[in-house]
Amino acid sequence: MTKIYTDKSFDIEKFIKEHARLETGQRYYRIFHCAFYLCLLPRNIKEDVLNIFSRETKSAFNSILNIDQEFCQSIDECDYVLLPPDDIGDSKTDILIQWTPLIREAKQAGKKIIVMLGMDDDVPFPIQPELGIVFRSSGFLSESTENIKGLPTVNSDLYHGTYLPKKLSIGFCGLVWEDIEDRVDLIGSFMDQLYEECNFILRDQWSGNGPIQNRMEYFQNLNENLYCLCARGGGNFSFRFGETLMMGRIPILLNTDCILPFRESIPYETNCIMLTKDDLPNIGKIVTDFHDRHSEEELIKIQKENRLLWEEYFTPEGIFNHIIRML
């Protein structure tokens, strides 16, 4: 069993309480990168942490209770040293300065460190392969060294237990603004080429901040369309991708050089429609070709498989188990 050590002085309950004061929709968006850390806490502390959460956030993290492993008591017996969670507003410099003593201790003990980054920051994180491994949600694959891995998002479970028949319907509900050119271009291309099949709700406000009705419409849109557009937001990753899998739907992912999580295990090419910016002039044909060559039975099979992929790779329990195997 891979053994993990961390700084025992870090107050995880205080950290979680600070984020629990945020609006409902923001809570798990800001702490999804804590999932691996939370899995390693003693059960009584896990229960205390879950009791801080709202019902929606609790549903996102409840599977931490399924993990029995706990942090090592000393750095000498561990295989890796995990840096405690950071605030997503912290910079790479903040993180390295804050945990310099722990990083130094790990280096002296000959142990590699693990860093979990949930921030939107796309810049490279300066950890050499011999020093440790970085799991990050955002960033660019082409700029990443071999020790940079994709970090899955974590989201609440609002699964309805239904699968849609063969009808070409493409959903999107969310914020569109000029600073995120890739998202604007993707939506514009679909509206130009597949207007009748698009069920888009375009907002000038992020769904996590707005009225509860906006949030309900967001998940309703995911549920009622066979396909869902997924493109980067402020960071170079898509939270909507995991939510689409959770709902048992088929993502249409604009891959903008993303560091996709568990790339070697998740069948992105067969269970999603993967696009690049070069594909935008032809997306109508690409999407209709995918849809037409799959029978209704095959499309329902993909929906069921995608729900299982979410359970296996995007829940805290699944993330923990797969990262441990990777380590």
N, C-alpha and C positions, 0 to 999 in steps of 0.2 A: 504494500500500500504506500502510495506517495504521501509523505508527511509534509505539512505546511506549518510554518511559524509566522507570527506577526507581532507587532508592538502591543504588549498587553496593557499599556496605559491609555490606549485610544478608547474614548467613550462612545461606543457605537449607538447607544440609546439616545444620548444627547444629540449626536449627528442626525439620527432619524427624526427626532422630535423637531429639530430646526426645519426639516423639509416637510414635516407633516402639517406645518402651518400654511403651506402653499395651497393654492386653489386645487380642488379635487383633481382636475385633469392633468395638473402639472406633477403630481407627487411621484408616480412611478417613472415618469419620463426623466426625472432628475436623479433618480437613484437606481436605475436598472443595472448600472455597472457595479453595484454593491452585492449582486446576487451570490457570486462565488464566496465572498467574505461572509455573508450571512449564513450560508450553508455550514460553515465551520464553527459556529458559535455553540455553546452548550444549549441544550434543549430549553431550559428555563428562560434563558435570555432570548432565544428565538421567539418563544411565546410572548414575552414582554414586548418585543419589537413588533410582532404582528398585531398585538392589541393597540398599538399606537396608530396603526393604519386605518384608513377608511375601508369600507367594505370592498370597494373596487380595487384599491391597492392591495388589500389583503389577498384577494383572489389571484393577484399577479405573483405574490411571493409565498403563498401557502405551502408550496412543495419543498421549501427549505426544511420542513419538519421531517421529510422522508430521508434526509441524510444523517447518518449516525456519526460520521467522522468528526473529530474536533481538532482545533489547533494543537500543535506540539507545545509542551511546556518549556522547552529550551531550544535555543538555536542549534545546539550541537547535534541533536537527534533528528533534525528536519532535513528534507531534501531541497526545499525552496522556501524563500522568505517573501511573504505577500505584503506589499505596502497597503496600509489601511485606505479606505475610500477617500477620495478627494471631492470637493465641490466641483460641479461641472464648469463653474466660472473660473476655476483656478487655471493658471498657465502651467506649462511644463516646468518653467523655472520655479514657480511656487511649490510644485510637488517635490522637485528635487531638493530644494532648500529645506522644506519642512521635514523630509525624511532622510536627510543626510546622515544623521547618526545611525539609523537603522541600516541604510545602504552600506555605510562603512563597516558596521558590525557584520553584515552578511559577507562582504568581501573578505574580511579578515578570517571569517570562519570557512571560507571557500564555498559559500552557498550562492546560488543564483537567485535574483529577485524576480518577482512577478508584479506587473503593474496592470491595473484595469482602468481604462480611460473611457468615460462616457461623454466626453465633451464634444462640441461641434468643431473644435480646432482641427485643422487639416495638416498642420505643419509636422514634419518628422519629429519623432521623440528620440532624444539622443541616448539610447541604451545599446551598447555593443552586444553582440550575441554571446560573448563570453561572460557578460555581466548579468544578463537576464532576458526575460520575455515580456513583451508588451501585447496585451489584448486590447484592441481599440475599436470603437464603432466607426469613427470617421478617419479620414486620411486617404492617401492615394497608393494603390498597389504598386505602381511603377516607381514610386519613390521609397518603397519600403524594403528593408533588409529582411533576411530570412527569419529573424526572431520577432517579426511583427505579425500578429495574427488578428483575424476578425473577431469582434465581440458581438454576439447576438443581443438584440434588444429583449426586454422583458415587458409584457403587457398583461392587462387584466383578461380574464377568460369570460367572454360574453358569447360563447358559442351557442348557436340555436339548434344544433343537431340536424340540420336540413341540408340537402344538396340540390342544386338547380339543374333543370333539364337543359338540353342543347338549344340555347338561344344566345346569339351574340349580343351581349349587353356589357358595356364597359363603364365601370363606376369610378368616380373621383369626387371627394368632398374635402375641401381644404383651402388653405391659404395660397394665394397666387400673388407674387409681387415681383417687380422688375429685377431686383437684385439676384434672384435665383433664375437666371436665364434658361438653364436646362429644363426646369419644370415648366416655364412659360412656353418654351419651344415645343415640348412634348405635348402639352395640352392643346396648343394651337394646331399642331400637325394632326392630332386625332379629330379635332373639330372640323378641320378642312377635309379630311379624307373619309371619316366614318361618323359624320354628324348624327345620323339617325340612330346609331347604335350607342351613342354617348349619353350617359346619365350623370352629368356633372353638376356639382353645387360649388361654385367658386366664391370664395370668401376673401374679405380684406382683414380677417382676424384669425389667429390660430385657434383651432377647436379646443385646445386645452385651456384657453383663457376665457372663452366666451360663455354665454348662458348654457345651462344644462341641456336646453333644447338643441343647441348646436351640436353638442356631444352625442346626443341620442340620434340625430340625423346622420352624423358621421358613421356610426356603427350600423345604422339601418342601411345606408348606402353601400357599405361593405357587404352586408348580408344579402341584399336583393339583386346584386349583379354578379354574373359568373366570373368576370375579369375585373381587376382593379389596377389602375395606373399607380406605379410606385416610382418615385424619383427623389433625388436628394432634396433636402431642405437647407437649413443654415449650415449643416455639416454634410460631408460627402457620404451619406448613408440614408436609408429610408426606414423610419420606424413603422411606416404603413405596411412594409413588406411582411414583418412578423405578424401584424394584426390581420393581414389578408390570409396568411396561412392559418392563424387561429380560427378564423371564421370558416375555414374549409373552402376557400375560393382560389382562383388562379391569378397570381401576380403577373403584371406586365411591367418588367423592371427595366428602367433606363440605367444601364451600367456605365457610370461615369468614372471608370477606373477605381471602383470601390474595392475595399478590402473585405470581401464577402466572408462571413463566418462559416467555419467548418466546410471550406470549399471542396475538400477531398471527399466529403461524405454526403452532402446534400445534392440531389440531382437537379441542379438549377436549369440545365438545358432541356430536360424532358418534362418537368413539372411546372415550369414557368415559361413565359415568353420573354427572352432576353434580347434587349435592343441596345444599340449604341447610337451616338449622335449621327453617325453616317447612315443609319437606317431610317431616319425621320422622313425623307421624301417617299419612302416605300412602305410605311408602317401599315397602311390600309391592306396591302396585299399580304404582308407578313402575317398580320393577325388573322385575316380571313382564311389564309392557307392553313394556318394552325388549326383554326376552328373547324374548317371543312374536312380535314383529313382525320379527325377524331370522331368516332361515333358517340352517341349520347352515353352509352355504357362506359366508354373509355374516359369521357370527360367527368363522369361521376366518380370513376375510379381515381382519377387525378385529384379531385376534390377531397376524397377520403384520405388519400395518401398525404396531401398537404396538411390536413388537420393532424395526422400522425407525426409528420415532420415537425410541426410546431410543438407537439407534446414532447418529442424526443430531443429537440435541439434548442428550443426557445423558452422553456420553463427553467427556473433556477435549478431544479433537480437535474434536468437534461444537460444544461450548461455545465454544471459541476462535474457530472459523470464524464462528459466528453473531454473537458479540459484535463481532468485527472488522467484519462487515457493518453491524451496527447503528451502530457508531461512524462 
